[in-house]
Every structure is written in structure tokens, then in C-alpha cells.
């Protein structure tokens, strides 16, 4: 047992692909949920640790499949990585190769962002083009153009991004304008500029809290970064960074997901630690829908049951707008709202595939282009559903909590990528939910195939 959360360790092994969640809906939640560290901070801060030749002691690290994969990427580079409970120790004093492993980077998009750290540290980097959830095109052209502006030679051949600093020196400070406020490009270039020679200014930078968290981490190691969290970030390069002990911010998307879990089940729950300022658009939209939320303290929120859920309009935007990662959970909530809601997904072009799965539960959703038209229904009914990406999977679990009867959810490998033991935290809140593993038996069916048998895991 993990004493900090009283939850057993998550199952991140390959058998998660054959596991399912059984959810018996219609049960209210109650109690307190401890919010884990931010997934999107943890992954990029792990990449940022490559900038330091000493020890990095990182606290509040969530237990996720993606964190495990990122650790494998760092280990393949020769970095010493150890993870115990929510503490991660990284020592990159001896990076043995500048080439990241193809089979890992293509599964985890955030690992590509390490190209900035590796290039700044070694003067050369070879990084396969990234993978991750299939939610639309997320090109790396902004990363490449920014690195080129800092003096790097960059070529992409056979799916590999090859970058080096001519003459083996340091990257040079530059003024960089991003066509769009890409989080990944902002983080990559900020890390690269940390050890560059001179001043770098990134204009139209991403303003997400995780960008500011990375900057704070780098500054704690001796970097000189100003303006992170605004649209203009200034970095004055330093020759080297030193050891650090740093704690990651709470995960605002996990917080939002649990807020929706409380709202969709008409429950009262307490959430901490949280940063309310990171959740302004989510809290505002929940209140607009009719869900009462009280700030119990500087890092604690209490959600109360809603009398009725009202329809609304949502458009996803870069921070500080409504986060695209909360679009799918809110779609699940709005299936039970009174009236017609519209959700416009303006960040990614392929992120509404969960609508058809929600319809399997009895929702009434029509999709046209990047817009979803959600007509509220009186109730949802349990059914087998399949998660197509990380946040879509969370939405289906939330819908299952509210649906009458049994919902069987497949796609746990998506869920385990980005939520720290979501099913176990819901279980602690009183949800009727069980993770089971489907395994074949020796007995054959009439068509010669093995019937599935489920066992608890």
C-alpha cells in the first residue's frame, strides 16, 4: 500500500490492454479525493532534468504509464532514474547517447520535447518524430524553426529529426515568434534556450500552468527565465544548472475530471490539493451549468449536488480559455443537461470520436465537423463502450458512473496513461467500479475461439 494515498499500486503492465472496467452506475459519490501531480508537468520536467548534470529530486510525481515510458526514454539515454511512491530521482550527469529510442518516442509525444534539452546539453540530438493519442495533427515545425533560429542545423529524414550545433558550440539566443501558442514548442524552445549563449525571447508563447511549472523547475536549478505564464517569455542562457529538490503542481485536468464526476452523479465531494486559478474556465462553466462549487481554502474545493443541469456552449481554446482536455468529460456531463448544448472543438480536429460511444449509452449527440450538438436526455443506460484516447476514456467512465445498470469500458491503456489510479480513487469515493482482466480459457466455443473469462485484478 502507498501510505500517502492508501491506494494499492497501479497496474501499468501490458495486461492493461486486455483489462476492462465494470461500472455499476447510479451511485452517488462522497468523501475526499487527493489530486495527484500534473501529468503534463511531470513529463516535461523529466525532459528538463536532462539540462542538469547533478541530481534532480522531483516530488508529487503521478503514477502513470506515460511517466514510466518517459523514464524508459531517459534510461535509454544513459540517465539514472529511480521512482518510489511519488518521488522521482534523476541524475543525467552521464548522458551516453544523443539518440532517443524510436519504439518509445513514437508512443509518447512528450518525449520529443527532450530534443531541446539534449541539443542544449550535448550540441547534437537525434529524436524520432512523436506519437501519443490520435486526436489530430500536432506537427513539430514550430519546434524545428525555433531551434534553427537559435543556430541549429535541423533535418528530418526517415522519421528522425536530426539536429546539431555547427562547430560543437552552444546554441545562440534568438527572438522567436510562434505562429500558434503551442505548449510543446514553447517548452522545447524554453529548455533549449536555458543553456544557450545570450538572450532568447519567445513571443506568442503558450500560457498553460505547466509551462510556468517547467520554468519554475528550471529557475530552481539556476536558469534565468522570466514571463512564463504570459505570452512573452525571456530566457537568459547560463553555462550550467545545479541540483534541485522540486514539487510538481497539482493536475488541473484530473481536478476537473473529478469535479465532473461529482456533478454527473449529483454528489458532494472535496478535492485537494488544487490551484483554483488554474481552473477558472472549468469552474466558471460548471457554475453556469448549475453546479455549486465552494473554495474551502486556498488549495481545496467542495462541489455540491446540482438541482438541475443546464445546457451551455463550450469552445475549446488555448489557456486561459476552456481546456481541450476537459471537452470530452464535459460532453458526458451535458448529455444529462436540460436543453441543447453546443461544443466547438477548435484546438484539435479529430477529438470528438467519443460522441458515438456516448450515444451507445443513450446520449443524443450529433457531430458536424469539429462541433458536437448535445441534446440532453433524462437518463443514460449501461452498455459496452470503447475508449479512443485518454480524455475520451475518462468521459466514458464518467458517463458510466451516471448510467443505469452495468457499463463495461475497454481502453484502460489510454486511461492509465494519464490518470493516477482513477478507478481506485473513484472506488474510495463510493463508486461501484471494478477492474477485471479478460483471459482466454482452454475450453473452445463452437467456432473454435476461446470465450473470454474475467478475473478481478
C-alpha positions, 0 to 999 in steps of 0.5 A: 500500500502507498501510505500517502494515498492508501491506494494499492499500486497501479497496474501499468503492465501490458495486461492493461490492454486486455483489462476492462472496467465494470461500472455499476452506475447510479451511485452517488459519490462522497468523501475526499479525493487527493489530486495527484501531480500534473501529468503534463508537468511531470513529463516535461520536467523529466525532459528538463532534468536532462539540462542538469548534470547533478541530481534532480529530486522531483516530488508529487510525481503521478503514477502513470504509464506515460511517466514510466515510458518517459523514464524508459526514454531517459534510461535509454539515454544513459540517465539514472532514474529511480521512482518510489511512491511519488518521488522521482530521482534523476541524475543525467550527469552521464548522458551516453547517447544523443539518440532517443529510442524510436519504439518509445518516442513514437508512443509518447509525444512528450518525449520529443520535447527532450530534443531541446534539452539534449541539443542544449546539453550535448550540441547534437540530438537525434529524436524520432518524430512523436506519437501519443493519442490520435486526436489530430495533427500536432506537427513539430515545425514550430519546434524545428524553426525555433531551434534553427533560429537559435543556430541549429542545423535541423533535418528530418529524414526517415522519421528522425529529426536530426539536429546539431550545433555547427562547430560543437558550440552552444546554441545562440539566443534568438527572438522567436515568434510562434505562429500558434501558442503551442505548449510543446514548442514553447517548452522545447524552445524554453529548455533549449534556450536555458543553456544557450549563449545570450538572450532568447525571447519567445513571443506568442508563447503558450500560457498553460500552468505547466509551462510556468511549472517547467520554468519554475523547475528550471529557475530552481536549478539556476536558469534565468527565465522570466514571463512564463505564464504570459505570452512573452517569455525571456530566457537568459542562457547560463553555462550550467544548472545545479541540483534541485529538490522540486514539487510538481503542481497539482493536475488541473485536468484530473481536478476537473475530471473529478469535479465532473464526476461529482456533478454527473452523479449529483454528489458532494465531494472535496478535492485537494490539493488544487490551484483554483486559478488554474481552473477558472474556465472549468469552474466558471462553466460548471457554475453556469451549468448549475453546479455549486462549487465552494473554495474551502481554502486556498488549495481545496474545493467542495462541489455540491449536488446540482438541482438541475443541469443546464445546457451551455456552449463550450469552445475549446481554446488555448489557456486561459480559455476552456481546456481541450482536455476537459471537452470530452468529460464535459460532453458526458456531463451535458448529455444529462443537461436540460436543453441543447448544448453546443461544443466547438472543438477548435484546438484539435480536429479529430477529438470528438470520436467519443460522441458515438460511444456516448450515444451507445449509452443513450446520449443524443449527440450529433457531430458536424465537423469539429462541433458536437450538438448535445441534446440532453436526455433524462437518463443514460443506460449501461452498455459496452463502450470503447475508449479512443484516447485518454480524455475520451476514456475518462468521459466514458467512465464518467458517463458510466458512473451516471448510467443505469445498470452495468457499463463495461469500458475497454481502453484502460491503456489510454486511461492509465496513461494519464490518470493516477489510479482513477478507478481506485480513487473513484472506488474510495469515493463510493463508486461501484467500479471494478477492474477485471482482466479478460483471459482466454480459457482452454475450453473452445466455443463452437467456432473454435475461439476461446470465450473470454473469462474475467478475473478481478485484478 
